[in-house]
Structure formats: structure tokens, C-alpha cells
Amino acid sequence: MAIMTWDAQTDEPAKRPQGRAFADARVAHCKVALLGFGTVGQSVAELLCLQSHSHLRLTHIFNRQVKRKQASWVPSYVRWTEDIDEVLASDVDVVIEVVGGVDPAGSWVRRALESGKSVVTANKHLIAKHGTELLEVARQNGQKLEFGASVAGGVPVLCGLEHGLSGERLFRLAGVLNGTCNYILSNMESRGLSFADALAKAQELGYAEADPSDDVHGVDAACKLAILARVGFGADVHPDKIHRRSIEGVEAIDFRYAKKLGATIRQTSLAEVRGNDLLAAVQPAVVPHSSPLAHAKDNQNALLATGVHGGETLFAGRGAGGGPTSVAVVSDVVSISRKRVPPANSEASSLKTYSVNHNFEFPYYLRLTLRKVGDSAGVTRILSKHGIEVRSVLQRPRGAKAKSPLILLVEPCRALELEAALQEMVKQGCLPQEPLSLPLLS
Ligand code: HSE
């Protein structure tokens, strides 16, 4: 059987290079169990079995219905099992959890820590929702819980914020954090793919979540933003409190108008500390070509972290898929194996609670489909009533059919003001279709 891996350049499946030796079980120092043998799990197993990590020894692979999963290229000293108790009772040093979901993965992580094993996970749902308590369990048991792969795949953003920028006072994080959405949007633009075809391809390439609506509607990115806010700002924020808007409403026409503005459209994740408020939102936005966020293509992610002293720092690279994510997982295992020392103090006690809202101020791109051409005057009146000034009209409805959209740019306004104005237009019957509003990032 051919062993599949991912080519770093094309991200297409590629044949595993021939002739690379597997790790010698006798020289291992750190025993590792792998929970989950899906896209990421298989890539992790490959990395662990290569000679370059000979001090790590993969001893167990756990998966439901494991017989279905067994692969002949895995060395014979690795034990395949569908019995989680067998893994937890073993003498492994590190458990890797790449099963995903909060249950039962969360209870397995907890039990692994309680049984004296460190844990590495790529599970953003689990860390975003239960990270604080699980870090405390790790601390109490003198173990490490690492989750570098949970945000931005192979891009080391979490250790970059936690270590590289620990001397900084960060106040803003702006990122493209979901590879699936980025694949969809960048391929709708560059290759004219339909939304459905681009999503299907992202699923085929192993980027999407088991339920891809988590990607499309911003749930995945909100979990990642909550984890980043915790590490970057020390903020205790539940992902459900982060405002989310789907990318589903974005159409080909919007890319044409964005291009006229010297911009593109990306799913953006923004968080900013203002006093005791944490502004946070995951939403599609108009991003100028000059922004590094616009340069993220396909499954790439990017994060701009802004601090008081050093200004902006950019992290960028491949954010989804087996290859990049497995690198982040194995890097965490290597880090644990190098310094197996318990963390000094509880992270939970140092977190701050913020009032979370999404009332950012931005200029906006609006695409409004009017009931009849004459309704454009009513639209302008409602915007003005809510204190929102029209900057320019990109497409005039004059001579146009009522179905042709009215494309407006409006001056900077608060998200809540704009939402109120759009709601009023809907209520007054001006808009037979859902309006599209995209913030214009600077
Ligand atoms: N579904 C996720 C994404 C996987 O597309 O970014 C990586 O976290």
C-alpha cells in the first residue's frame, strides 16, 4: 500500500519518500500514545515513526473500530487498540489527542493528565471551552497540557505570543484563522469556483471540520480567537460570546467590487482590548491588497498581533491539513520531551474577565437588493437617521432593474448602529433579500 503524505508546496497528497528508516524502538526516551487516526492522526503517526524523531516512540494508536484503520506501514511495535482504558493504564509519557469534539475527548484528556501523562491536543473546541480547568488539572498532576496545533495549524502563533512576545503588551489581534473559509474565498476569487465546489474541494483536501458548517459559520475561528485572546491578552472569554457572521452570503459580484476598491474578501477574526471591554468578532470583511491578511491564499492562515511597544508582528503559513497540523502536534511533544518540568503556577488565577461585544467601528461595504428602484431614497434616509453617512455609490440603480443590487460604501460607523439601520430597512420592506454588510479593514 502506498503511504500518503502531504506535499508542503502543493498540499496535494503525495507519495511518502522511499527509503526513510523508521525509528528504532530501542533508543526511545519518550513514549507516546495517539488518540485518533484520521487525517491529522495519520500524519502525526508518520512523523513520529520517522528516524528524525528517534527519541520519541509511538507505542499505541487508539481509534474506534480500529481494525478498519490499521495501516501496514506502522511499525509492528505499535499497539492498535480501541480500548481507551488500556492506553490510560499504560506507561506512556505523552498522550496526543486528535479525536476532536468536547466529548468524550475532554474526559480522556482529563483522565490522561490525572494518570500522570502529559497531553498534546489539536482540539480547539475543547481548549476554548475547558482549557482553564484542564490546565489546572495538568498543574495539579505536575503534567503539561500543550495545544499549539489548536490555532493556525503549522504556524507557531501560540508559542510566538506566549514566549516570543511575552515582553509585549498586546491589545489587538487580527487574523485569518480558518483554512477552509480561506480556501473557499480565495478560490471563488482566483478560479471562479462556486461556493459549493470550493467547499467540497476543501473537504477533499482534509481542511474542513467533520461538520463544515463550523468552518463556514465561524464557530471554528471563534474557538481559535478565544484561545488567542487567552494567550495574548490573558482574557477569559468563552467562544460562544464572540459575535459570528457566516461567509455564506458572499458572492462572485462582491469580489468584483472589492477588486475595484483595491481589496479582496476574507473571513477575519478580530479581537481588541479597550479598557474593560473586549471587542471580538469573526466575520467576512473587505481587506485591502496591501494588508498581509489579503496575502493568505488557499489553506493559509495569518495573524497580525499589535502591541503597545513593538507595533505589529505578523505570523503566517499553512493553517489546516494533515501536514502542517501534525508538525505543530509533534513540535509540542518534542518540547515536552525536552523539559519535563511541571508548570510553576496556575494559569487560571491570572486570567481577567472582560465584557465582550462586537461594536467595532469600521467603514462598510453594503450590497442591498431593493424591492423597487425608488427604495434607494428610503435606504439613504434610514442610514442618515442612524447617523451613517454614505461615502460613495459603486453601482447606481438608475435604469437598473429592481433586482440589481445597490452597492454602497458608508463612512465609519459602529456595528450596532449599522445593524439597527439594516433591521429598519428590512422592517419597512425595502429589502426583499438578506443584505450583505462587510467591514472595510484598513
Ligand atoms: N477546519 C479547520 C480549518 C482545521 O479549516 O482551519 C484547522 O484548524
Residues whose N, C-alpha, C, O or C-beta is under 5 A from the ligand:
A	BS01	HSE	S150 L177 N178 G179 T180 Y207 A208 E209 D215 G319 A320
